[in-house]
Amino acid sequence: MRKSILPRRSFLKSAGAIGAMAAGSLPGANAAIAGGFSTSQNPANDPADTKYPKLSMIVPYSPQTLRFAASVGYEGIVIPINGNTSDLDNLTNSQIDKIAATARDVGIKIISLDCMFGFNHIAKDAGERKLARSRFLRALEVAHRLGCKFVGTFSGGTNGASADAQVKEYAAVINESYLPACEKLDLKIGHENYPSEVNFATVPAVWEKLFALVPDHRYGLEFDPSHLVRQFIDPVQTAWDFRDRIVAVHAKDTEIIQPVLQKVGIRGERWWRYRIPGQGLIDWPKFIAVLLQVGFRGGIAVEHEDDFWDEKPSTGIELPQARKNGFVLASRFLRQYLPGRLD
């Protein structure tokens, strides 16, 4: 997730737009491979109506995008939400129901909502913090009405605060506010591990502290292996270590450009870049084997941030052909490792 290169786009552009849309060789890995696939070890990770993971794509909502996703082998979409707008407040139940009906008509499931930028749950400013929390609760209501079983977010960040202090504050809002709502709405929530000033909980050492304070498994990880690669953390072993707290997955790869890294070091720039799955360093067969071994049934959502398979959209074109090509290649690559139809 690169905010500067590929910013999060919301399907909630404005109240008018909403109405228009509504109308229209690691120990864990080896154990997983040797042990066979089980679908009963972690049945709680099930936002879908099948016993297998749901291959999906992260895209702003539109009927055209839903039809494209279905046509190239995806089972669902994940819709990004911008918390810096008031559109969640203006979205009516009838509009939400229309979006859900459109998805059903084309055979696509809305897997989840991703509430990232604009949702700083532990912002230093009290007003920003209050607004982020209220809008996240509203996002949970919208997700429930759309038939989702999961909502993703960032952990937030407080400038100048220690990791322990941030863990304590974030755990408190989860336990006291978000989990009661999740229990009522039958939802799970979790944070993505994107390194950012507004997302402090991005490494295993912090996750251990956070989960010790939030033992309820309705809260977990929206696990993105690409962000671990760029931090030189093994994503397969980490997935195995935190297998019982993975509630959603982002499918994105990372390439390390060694000649550049050797010159600029890890504090430099342009020594790594995100790629579509299969065109970076992640061992996808082993990673997916871990998920299948522990009975993961959530969404595996392709997050397309690969400049090699993208172009700026022309006026009136929601997904340019180059970007569509990237999603097609990602689907073809990942589906060979997932149970289900191979046609």
C-alpha positions as CSV (number, residue, x, y, z in Angstrom):
1,M,0.0,0.0,0.0
2,R,1.7,3.2,-1.2
3,K,-0.3,6.2,-0.4
4,S,1.7,8.5,-2.6
5,I,1.8,6.2,-5.7
6,L,-1.6,4.4,-5.5
7,P,-3.8,6.2,-3.0
8,R,-6.8,4.4,-1.5
9,R,-9.9,5.2,-3.5
10,S,-13.3,5.2,-2.0
11,F,-16.4,4.0,-3.6
12,L,-18.2,6.7,-1.7
13,K,-17.2,9.7,-3.8
14,S,-20.1,11.9,-2.8
15,A,-23.7,11.6,-1.8
16,G,-24.7,12.1,-5.4
17,A,-22.3,9.5,-6.7
18,I,-23.6,7.0,-4.1
19,G,-27.1,7.5,-5.4
20,A,-25.9,7.0,-9.0
21,M,-24.1,3.8,-8.2
22,A,-27.0,2.5,-6.2
23,A,-29.2,3.0,-9.3
24,G,-27.0,1.6,-11.8
25,S,11.3,-24.5,3.8
26,L,10.2,-23.2,7.0
27,P,8.9,-25.3,9.9
28,G,5.4,-24.0,9.6
29,A,5.3,-24.2,5.9
30,N,6.7,-27.8,5.8
31,A,4.2,-28.8,8.5
32,A,1.4,-27.4,6.4
33,I,2.5,-29.2,3.2
34,A,3.2,-32.5,5.0
35,G,0.1,-32.5,7.1
36,G,-2.5,-32.3,4.5
37,F,-5.3,-29.7,4.2
38,S,-7.8,-29.4,7.0
39,T,-10.9,-27.2,6.9
40,S,-12.0,-27.7,10.5
41,Q,-9.1,-26.3,12.5
42,N,-10.1,-22.7,12.3
43,P,-13.8,-22.5,11.2
44,A,-14.2,-19.1,12.8
45,N,-12.4,-17.5,9.9
46,D,-15.4,-17.9,7.6
47,P,-16.9,-14.7,6.0
48,A,-18.2,-16.8,3.1
49,D,-20.6,-19.6,2.4
50,T,-17.9,-22.1,1.3
51,K,-15.2,-23.9,3.2
52,Y,-12.5,-22.4,1.1
53,P,-10.9,-19.0,0.9
54,K,-12.6,-16.5,-1.4
55,L,-10.4,-14.9,-4.1
56,S,-11.3,-11.3,-4.4
57,M,-10.0,-7.9,-5.6
58,I,-9.7,-4.6,-3.8
59,V,-11.5,-2.0,-6.0
60,P,-13.9,0.9,-5.7
61,Y,-17.5,-0.2,-6.2
62,S,-19.3,0.0,-9.5
63,P,-21.6,-2.4,-11.4
64,Q,-19.0,-2.5,-14.2
65,T,-16.2,-3.5,-11.8
66,L,-18.4,-6.3,-10.3
67,R,-19.0,-7.7,-13.8
68,F,-15.3,-7.6,-14.7
69,A,-14.4,-9.4,-11.4
70,A,-16.8,-12.2,-12.1
71,S,-15.7,-12.6,-15.7
72,V,-12.0,-13.2,-14.8
73,G,-12.4,-15.7,-12.0
74,Y,-12.9,-13.6,-8.8
75,E,-15.5,-14.5,-6.3
76,G,-15.7,-11.2,-4.5
77,I,-14.5,-7.7,-4.0
78,V,-13.2,-5.6,-1.1
79,I,-14.4,-2.0,-1.1
80,P,-12.0,0.7,0.2
81,I,-13.6,3.4,2.3
82,N,-12.2,6.9,2.9
83,G,-12.8,8.0,6.4
84,N,-11.9,11.6,5.6
85,T,-15.3,12.1,3.9
86,S,-18.8,12.2,5.3
87,D,-20.2,9.8,2.7
88,L,-20.7,7.0,5.2
89,D,-23.0,9.2,7.2
90,N,-25.1,10.0,4.0
91,L,-25.4,6.5,2.7
92,T,-29.0,5.3,3.1
93,N,-30.1,1.7,3.8
94,S,-31.9,1.6,0.4
95,Q,-28.7,2.5,-1.4
96,I,-26.7,-0.1,0.6
97,D,-29.3,-2.7,-0.3
98,K,-29.2,-1.8,-4.0
99,I,-25.4,-2.3,-4.0
100,A,-25.8,-5.7,-2.3
101,A,-28.5,-6.7,-4.9
102,T,-26.3,-5.7,-7.8
103,A,-23.5,-7.9,-6.4
104,R,-25.9,-10.8,-6.1
105,D,-27.1,-10.3,-9.7
106,V,-23.6,-10.7,-11.1
107,G,-22.6,-13.5,-8.8
108,I,-20.0,-11.5,-6.8
109,K,-19.8,-11.3,-3.0
110,I,-18.8,-8.1,-1.3
111,I,-16.3,-9.7,1.0
112,S,-15.4,-6.8,3.2
113,L,-14.8,-3.1,3.6
114,D,-11.3,-1.7,4.1
115,C,-11.3,1.4,6.4
116,M,-7.7,2.6,6.2
117,F,-6.8,6.2,5.6
118,G,-9.0,8.6,7.6
119,F,-9.5,6.1,10.4
120,N,-6.8,6.9,13.0
121,H,-8.4,5.3,16.0
122,I,-5.7,6.7,18.4
123,A,-5.0,10.1,16.8
124,K,-3.5,12.6,19.2
125,D,-6.2,15.1,18.4
126,A,-9.4,14.3,20.4
127,G,-11.7,15.5,17.6
128,E,-10.0,13.4,14.9
129,R,-10.0,10.4,17.2
130,K,-13.7,10.7,18.1
131,L,-14.7,11.1,14.4
132,A,-12.6,8.2,13.3
133,R,-14.1,5.9,15.9
134,S,-17.7,7.0,15.1
135,R,-17.2,6.5,11.4
136,F,-15.6,3.1,11.9
137,L,-18.7,2.0,13.9
138,R,-20.8,3.3,11.0
139,A,-18.7,1.3,8.6
140,L,-19.4,-1.9,10.7
141,E,-23.1,-1.2,10.2
142,V,-22.8,-0.8,6.5
143,A,-20.7,-3.9,6.2
144,H,-23.3,-5.9,8.1
145,R,-26.0,-4.7,5.8
146,L,-23.9,-5.6,2.7
147,G,-23.5,-9.2,4.1
148,C,-19.9,-8.9,5.0
149,K,-18.3,-10.8,7.8
150,F,-15.1,-8.7,8.1
151,V,-14.0,-5.1,8.1
152,G,-10.3,-4.2,7.8
153,T,-8.6,-1.1,9.1
154,F,-5.3,0.4,10.3
155,S,-4.2,0.3,13.9
156,G,-3.7,4.0,14.0
157,G,-0.8,6.0,15.3
158,T,0.0,8.6,18.0
159,N,3.0,10.8,17.2
160,G,5.6,10.7,19.9
161,A,3.9,7.9,21.9
162,S,5.7,4.6,22.7
163,A,4.6,1.4,21.1
164,D,3.4,0.1,24.5
165,A,1.3,3.2,25.0
166,Q,-0.3,2.9,21.6
167,V,-1.0,-0.8,22.1
168,K,-2.8,0.0,25.4
169,E,-4.9,2.8,23.9
170,Y,-5.8,0.9,20.8
171,A,-6.6,-2.3,22.7
172,A,-9.0,-0.3,25.0
173,V,-11.0,1.1,22.1
174,I,-11.2,-2.4,20.5
175,N,-12.4,-4.1,23.7
176,E,-14.7,-1.3,24.9
177,S,-16.3,-0.1,21.7
178,Y,-15.6,-2.2,18.6
179,L,-15.9,-5.7,19.9
180,P,-19.4,-5.2,21.4
181,A,-20.5,-3.9,18.0
182,C,-18.9,-6.8,16.2
183,E,-20.7,-9.2,18.6
184,K,-24.0,-7.6,17.8
185,L,-23.4,-7.5,14.0
186,D,-21.6,-10.9,13.7
187,L,-18.4,-9.3,12.3
188,K,-14.7,-9.7,12.7
189,I,-12.2,-6.8,12.4
190,G,-8.5,-6.6,12.0
191,H,-5.7,-4.3,11.0
192,E,-3.4,-4.5,8.0
193,N,0.3,-4.5,8.6
194,Y,1.2,-1.6,6.3
195,P,4.2,0.4,7.8
196,S,3.0,3.9,8.2
197,E,2.8,6.7,10.7
198,V,-1.0,6.0,11.0
199,N,-0.5,2.3,11.5
200,F,1.9,1.4,14.3
201,A,1.1,-2.3,14.8
202,T,3.1,-3.7,11.8
203,V,5.5,-6.2,13.3
204,P,5.2,-9.5,15.2
205,A,6.6,-8.1,18.5
206,V,3.8,-5.5,18.6
207,W,1.1,-8.0,17.6
208,E,2.0,-10.2,20.5
209,K,1.5,-7.4,22.9
210,L,-1.8,-6.3,21.2
211,F,-3.3,-9.8,21.1
212,A,-2.4,-10.3,24.8
213,L,-4.7,-7.4,25.6
214,V,-7.3,-8.4,23.0
215,P,-7.8,-12.1,23.4
216,D,-11.1,-12.1,21.5
217,H,-10.6,-13.8,18.1
218,R,-13.1,-11.5,16.5
219,Y,-10.1,-9.2,16.3
220,G,-7.0,-10.3,14.3
221,L,-4.8,-9.5,11.3
222,E,-5.6,-8.5,7.8
223,F,-2.4,-10.2,6.8
224,D,-0.4,-8.7,3.9
225,P,2.8,-10.7,3.2
226,S,4.3,-8.0,0.9
227,H,4.8,-5.6,3.8
228,L,6.8,-8.2,5.7
229,V,9.1,-8.8,2.8
230,R,10.1,-5.1,2.6
231,Q,10.9,-5.3,6.3
232,F,13.0,-8.4,5.8
233,I,10.6,-10.5,7.9
234,D,9.7,-14.0,6.6
235,P,6.0,-13.9,5.7
236,V,5.5,-17.6,5.5
237,Q,6.9,-18.3,9.0
238,T,5.1,-15.3,10.4
239,A,1.8,-16.5,8.9
240,W,2.3,-19.9,10.6
241,D,3.2,-18.2,13.9
242,F,0.0,-16.1,13.9
243,R,-2.2,-18.5,12.1
244,D,-5.0,-18.3,14.6
245,R,-5.3,-14.5,14.3
246,I,-5.3,-14.2,10.5
247,V,-8.9,-13.1,9.6
248,A,-8.3,-11.7,6.2
249,V,-5.5,-11.6,3.6
250,H,-4.2,-9.1,1.1
251,A,-2.5,-10.7,-1.9
252,K,0.4,-8.5,-3.1
253,D,4.0,-9.3,-3.8
254,T,7.3,-7.4,-3.2
255,E,10.4,-7.1,-5.4
256,I,13.7,-6.2,-3.8
257,I,16.0,-4.4,-6.3
258,Q,19.4,-5.5,-5.0
259,P,21.6,-3.1,-7.1
260,V,19.7,-0.1,-5.7
261,L,19.6,-1.5,-2.1
262,Q,23.4,-2.0,-2.2
263,K,23.9,1.7,-3.0
264,V,21.2,3.5,-0.9
265,G,20.7,1.0,2.0
266,I,17.3,0.4,3.7
267,R,16.9,4.1,4.6
268,G,17.1,5.0,0.9
269,E,14.4,5.0,-1.7
270,R,13.3,2.9,-4.7
271,W,15.1,-0.3,-3.6
272,W,11.8,-2.2,-3.3
273,R,8.5,-2.1,-5.1
274,Y,5.1,-3.8,-4.9
275,R,4.2,-6.3,-7.6
276,I,1.2,-8.5,-8.5
277,P,1.3,-12.0,-6.9
278,G,3.8,-14.2,-8.6
279,Q,6.1,-11.4,-9.8
280,G,8.0,-10.8,-6.5
281,L,9.8,-12.8,-3.8
282,I,6.9,-14.4,-1.9
283,D,6.7,-18.2,-2.0
284,W,2.9,-18.3,-2.7
285,P,2.5,-22.1,-2.7
286,K,3.9,-22.3,0.9
287,F,2.0,-19.2,2.1
288,I,-1.3,-20.5,0.8
289,A,-0.5,-24.0,2.1
290,V,-0.3,-22.5,5.6
291,L,-3.7,-20.8,5.1
292,L,-5.3,-24.0,3.9
293,Q,-3.7,-26.2,6.6
294,V,-5.3,-24.1,9.3
295,G,-8.7,-23.9,7.7
296,F,-8.6,-20.3,6.7
297,R,-11.9,-19.4,5.0
298,G,-11.7,-15.7,4.7
299,G,-11.0,-13.4,1.7
300,I,-7.7,-13.4,-0.2
301,A,-7.9,-10.0,-1.8
302,V,-5.6,-8.9,-4.6
303,E,-4.3,-5.4,-3.9
304,H,-3.0,-4.1,-7.2
305,E,-0.2,-1.6,-6.7
306,D,2.1,-2.8,-9.5
307,D,3.1,0.0,-11.9
308,F,4.2,-2.5,-14.5
309,W,0.5,-3.5,-15.0
310,D,-1.1,-0.1,-14.7
311,E,-1.8,3.2,-16.4
312,K,-3.6,6.4,-15.5
313,P,-7.3,5.9,-16.4
314,S,-8.6,8.0,-19.2
315,T,-11.8,10.0,-18.7
316,G,-14.8,7.8,-18.2
317,I,-12.7,4.6,-17.8
318,E,-12.8,3.1,-14.4
319,L,-10.3,0.3,-14.9
320,P,-7.9,0.9,-17.8
321,Q,-7.0,-2.2,-19.8
322,A,-3.4,-2.4,-18.4
323,R,-4.8,-2.5,-14.8
324,K,-7.4,-5.1,-15.8
325,N,-4.5,-7.2,-17.2
326,G,-2.8,-7.1,-13.9
327,F,-5.9,-8.4,-12.1
328,V,-6.3,-11.1,-14.7
329,L,-2.7,-12.3,-14.3
330,A,-3.1,-12.2,-10.5
331,S,-6.2,-14.4,-10.7
332,R,-4.6,-16.9,-13.0
333,F,-1.6,-17.2,-10.8
334,L,-3.4,-17.5,-7.4
335,R,-6.2,-19.8,-8.6
336,Q,-3.7,-22.6,-9.4
337,Y,-3.0,-22.9,-5.6
338,L,-6.6,-22.6,-4.4
339,P,-9.2,-25.4,-4.1
340,G,-12.2,-25.1,-6.4
341,R,-12.8,-24.8,-10.2
342,L,-9.8,-24.5,-12.4
343,D,-11.5,-23.6,-15.7
